[in-house]
Amino acid sequence: MPNANDPYAAIKALRDKTIPGPWGVLRVDYDEEVVTFLIVDREDSRIAAVEITHGGDPKTIEGAEADAHFIADARTWMDLLLLEVDTLREDLRQATSRRGLRALLTSLCVMKASGR
C-alpha cells in the first residue's frame, strides 16, 4: 500500500515487489482484428499484456506496441531513476554535513578569537 507520507519509499517498495528486469515485449497476432503485446521477463515468462482490437488501423497497433514497450522499459528505468535519487540525496546529505561542519568550525574560531 502506497505511503502518502513517504512516496519515495512507497515507489521503492512497489518496485521491489516486481519481477526483476529487464523486461521485453513479444507480439502475438491471434486473428485479423486482435493483437496482443506480451510484457515478458528474461525467460519470456508473461508478466503483463497489452491487447488491442485494432480494426486494421496501423496507428492503433503502433500505439499499443508503444504502450507495451513503455511498460516493459519502465521496470529498468525505475531502477535507474531510484539510483539517481539515492545518489543525489547522498550528495546533498554530504554537502549539508560539510556546510554544518564548516559553520561549527567558523563559530569555534570566532569564539576562540574573541576569548570565549
WOKA-V525252 format. One record per residue. N is the residue number from 1. RES is the residue in three letters. PHI is phi in degrees with one decimal (999 if undefined). D_LAST is the distance of its C-alpha to the last C-alpha in Angstrom with 2 decimals. Layout:
n:N res:RES phi:PHI d_last:D_LAST
n:N res:RES phi:PHI d_last:D_LAST
This chain:
n:1 res:MET phi:999 d_last:54.29
n:2 res:PRO phi:-58.7 d_last:51.82
n:3 res:ASN phi:-100.4 d_last:48.44
n:4 res:ALA phi:-65.4 d_last:47.67
n:5 res:ASN phi:-79.5 d_last:43.98
n:6 res:ASP phi:-142.1 d_last:43.69
n:7 res:PRO phi:-60.6 d_last:46.48
n:8 res:TYR phi:-62.8 d_last:45.18
n:9 res:ALA phi:-63.9 d_last:45.57
n:10 res:ALA phi:-65.3 d_last:48.95
n:11 res:ILE phi:-63.2 d_last:50.12
n:12 res:LYS phi:-62.1 d_last:49.12
n:13 res:ALA phi:-64.1 d_last:50.87
n:14 res:LEU phi:-64.8 d_last:54.03
n:15 res:ARG phi:-60.1 d_last:54.00
n:16 res:ASP phi:-65.8 d_last:53.66
n:17 res:LYS phi:-84.1 d_last:56.80
n:18 res:THR phi:-84.6 d_last:58.93
n:19 res:ILE phi:-69.7 d_last:61.08
n:20 res:PRO phi:-57.6 d_last:59.23
n:21 res:GLY phi:-87.2 d_last:60.15
n:22 res:PRO phi:-77.8 d_last:61.48
n:23 res:TRP phi:-108.2 d_last:64.18
n:24 res:GLY phi:-131.9 d_last:67.27
n:25 res:VAL phi:-129.7 d_last:70.10
n:26 res:LEU phi:-118.5 d_last:73.80
n:27 res:ARG phi:-95.6 d_last:76.46
n:28 res:VAL phi:-128.1 d_last:79.36
n:29 res:ASP phi:-97.9 d_last:82.31
n:30 res:TYR phi:-80.2 d_last:84.13
n:31 res:ASP phi:-157.2 d_last:86.72
n:32 res:GLU phi:-66.1 d_last:87.33
n:33 res:GLU phi:-106.3 d_last:85.14
n:34 res:VAL phi:-125.1 d_last:82.20
n:35 res:VAL phi:-123.6 d_last:79.53
n:36 res:THR phi:-119.6 d_last:76.80
n:37 res:PHE phi:-107.4 d_last:73.70
n:38 res:LEU phi:-88.0 d_last:72.36
n:39 res:ILE phi:-91.3 d_last:68.68
n:40 res:VAL phi:-128.3 d_last:68.75
n:41 res:ASP phi:-88.2 d_last:66.50
n:42 res:ARG phi:-60.8 d_last:66.91
n:43 res:GLU phi:-94.0 d_last:70.04
n:44 res:ASP phi:62.2 d_last:71.54
n:45 res:SER phi:-82.6 d_last:71.10
n:46 res:ARG phi:-67.6 d_last:71.01
n:47 res:ILE phi:-106.8 d_last:67.69
n:48 res:ALA phi:-158.1 d_last:68.72
n:49 res:ALA phi:-147.3 d_last:71.32
n:50 res:VAL phi:-117.3 d_last:71.85
n:51 res:GLU phi:-113.8 d_last:75.48
n:52 res:ILE phi:-138.8 d_last:77.15
n:53 res:THR phi:-92.1 d_last:80.63
n:54 res:HIS phi:-103.5 d_last:80.96
n:55 res:GLY phi:59.1 d_last:84.47
n:56 res:GLY phi:80.8 d_last:84.77
n:57 res:ASP phi:-85.6 d_last:81.91
n:58 res:PRO phi:-62.3 d_last:80.00
n:59 res:LYS phi:-66.2 d_last:76.95
n:60 res:THR phi:-65.2 d_last:76.67
n:61 res:ILE phi:-64.6 d_last:76.81
n:62 res:GLU phi:-59.9 d_last:74.22
n:63 res:GLY phi:-63.9 d_last:71.85
n:64 res:ALA phi:-65.5 d_last:72.24
n:65 res:GLU phi:-67.1 d_last:71.72
n:66 res:ALA phi:-62.0 d_last:68.55
n:67 res:ASP phi:-59.5 d_last:67.29
n:68 res:ALA phi:-63.2 d_last:68.06
n:69 res:HIS phi:-66.9 d_last:66.27
n:70 res:PHE phi:-61.9 d_last:63.22
n:71 res:ILE phi:-61.4 d_last:63.10
n:72 res:ALA phi:-63.3 d_last:63.63
n:73 res:ASP phi:-70.9 d_last:61.03
n:74 res:ALA phi:-58.9 d_last:58.45
n:75 res:ARG phi:-61.7 d_last:58.01
n:76 res:THR phi:-73.1 d_last:56.84
n:77 res:TRP phi:-61.8 d_last:54.89
n:78 res:MET phi:-60.6 d_last:53.00
n:79 res:ASP phi:-59.2 d_last:51.76
n:80 res:LEU phi:-63.9 d_last:50.63
n:81 res:LEU phi:-66.8 d_last:48.90
n:82 res:LEU phi:-65.6 d_last:47.08
n:83 res:LEU phi:-62.7 d_last:45.94
n:84 res:GLU phi:-62.5 d_last:44.68
n:85 res:VAL phi:-62.0 d_last:42.73
n:86 res:ASP phi:-58.3 d_last:41.22
n:87 res:THR phi:-63.0 d_last:40.25
n:88 res:LEU phi:-65.0 d_last:38.73
n:89 res:ARG phi:-63.3 d_last:36.77
n:90 res:GLU phi:-66.3 d_last:35.39
n:91 res:ASP phi:-59.3 d_last:34.54
n:92 res:LEU phi:-64.9 d_last:32.73
n:93 res:ARG phi:-61.0 d_last:30.86
n:94 res:GLN phi:-66.5 d_last:29.75
n:95 res:ALA phi:-64.0 d_last:28.78
n:96 res:THR phi:-65.1 d_last:26.79
n:97 res:SER phi:-62.0 d_last:25.05
n:98 res:ARG phi:-64.5 d_last:24.20
n:99 res:ARG phi:-64.7 d_last:22.84
n:100 res:GLY phi:-62.9 d_last:20.71
n:101 res:LEU phi:-65.3 d_last:19.45
n:102 res:ARG phi:-60.1 d_last:18.91
n:103 res:ALA phi:-63.8 d_last:16.93
n:104 res:LEU phi:-63.7 d_last:14.70
n:105 res:LEU phi:-63.0 d_last:14.27
n:106 res:THR phi:-61.8 d_last:13.65
n:107 res:SER phi:-61.5 d_last:10.88
n:108 res:LEU phi:-64.2 d_last:9.25
n:109 res:CYS phi:-63.7 d_last:10.02
n:110 res:VAL phi:-64.7 d_last:8.71
n:111 res:MET phi:-62.8 d_last:5.19
n:112 res:LYS phi:-64.9 d_last:5.84
n:113 res:ALA phi:-64.1 d_last:7.74
n:114 res:SER phi:-87.8 d_last:5.73
n:115 res:GLY phi:84.0 d_last:3.82
n:116 res:ARG phi:-80.9 d_last:0.00
